[in-house]
């Protein structure tokens, strides 16, 4: 149970870090002859990949019974 929470936290940290990296490239501008859009696009692509990976890990954890859904019961 604790390992799954750590995995989710690491996933969120990776998503936030890639967003921060994209912000850095956006604010840095065109330096060293490299357009800012290349670094920003790569960082945002990593963010999408991390988000999909986190979603798939959560689905797998639910399917294996590591986590259980809670909230509003069906039909309530």
PyMOL commands that set and color helices and strands:
alter all, ss='L'
color gray80, all
select helices_A, chain A and resi 2-28+36-64
alter helices_A, ss='H'
color red, helices_A
deselect
rebuild
show_as cartoon
